[in-house]
Amino acid sequence: MKLRNPLRSLLLSALLIVLAVWSIPSRPAQAQELRIATSYKLMTLDPHYANLNENTSLLSQIYERLVYQDENLDLKPGLAISWRATSGTQWEFKLRDNVRFHDGSPFTADDVVYTIERIRDFLKSPGGGFQSYLAGIKTVSAPDPLTILIDTNGNAPNLPLSLSSIFVMHRPGQGFQTTEELNAGRPPVGTGPYRFESWSSGEMLKLQRNDDYWGGKPAWAAVTFRIIENPAARVAALATGEVDVADAIPARDVASLKQRGAKIDSVSAARVNFLQFDVGRETLPGVTSKSGEQILNPFKNPLVRRALAMATDRGVLVDKILAGYGTPAAQVFPGGLPGTSANLKPEVPNYDGAKALLAKAGFPNGFNVVLAGPAGRYPGDSESLQAIAQSWARIGVAVQPTAFPFSVFNTKRASGDYGVWYGGTSGEAVDIILHALLASPNPERGTGALNFGHYQNEAFDAMLAKAESLQDGPERNKALADATDFVMADQPVIPLYHFHHIVGYGPRVGSYVMHPRGWTTAMQTLPATE
């Protein structure tokens, strides 16, 4: 993974400017409508309901955060112009003056108080939503309109990073807005560079420029996001000129798009795609003996999980399916980033060793399993299921791959229809992913929001909690790396790859500035100049 490729320095410098003020220099005076085909299926206008990239990406045109992450994942001022720890259990944030919401009302510290209390105390989101980001907050107060004081239950060295995921909402006249009210048609009110015009759930989002935006007039007069989950349909829309930008371009289509005149940009993703096991239930749907009889959950045995990891050919996934636009994974973030382990390296398949482990676990002949995943959600997702099935067949595990559109897959997974599945997640830092994906589910601590397999490891939880209590720096990074080494030895998930975000754009776009979090926004899109 090459988050800091020197050949991309010009684009990355541009991203810092774009994201700092959400304004675009060197643009035509009258840029027209920007048309974007996106894989992100926005299902709600509530920015706090679900911790999904479609919300983070599409709603960032309307709402803003106190702080945001730049292209190096460093924190930069957003609606807050500065922040500091006043003690071990208190943070102070100074807010930006002269910022107004789309309805004309001023942005104040009271809106931040409302936002935090709405997530922490009011919303009951599936999987916890963003509650884990705010779980350590004891009280939040506004001593003046442009100052926020946050007291925490203990040391919270990463609170600014946690808040970089939280969109700020305007406090209504009374009470808390419900998700149903936000989805009912009343325009959402944010401080962002674009105003809401209309939305058709799962199909389209239309925006208009916010001419009064505090960061300067945005580049495009209007923006239309067309939700196109099918990768081939997104590619076709770009190739025929129906849209100006298309995200999540399959690597196999890059060459043909270039031949048709499209421009392509890519960046390594600050995320991981993986296989996750249900280790909580005694029996699982779709998991049977080779004769088709119900068996006890084999994934409770770490030897089975380890055997399947040893039999997974990551090289095929990256080289063949992703056409080189990816990096084999051994942990949640690519090696070399803060908090990652230098000890964990992607391994080549060892089928003989994997078969021996299965035999030791009591499955000398293997078993049958349904391997589920989304189709078109991530680069190479459904194709990866097929490739993994071929690899596991070599150790006697007969796999039935099954893929659905993400919304269908997500519903089925939440209903417990699967015993093992393909997933993906991104995060602001290593500990954020470890906290959500591998820590034991604990509503009080806010851990395990993405731990759909119900994995529990008290020793790892303690190691992670200790690491999270440390200030940023070498000691914290080492503690996170040690915790990663420890938990990955138990193989609760199988990291597959860190794919590259690939975006294509047509002649009306001058350039597109990539971000490793994979966001697709109008603010990253520079109009072509005459």
Disulfide bonds with the S-S distance in Angstrom:
none
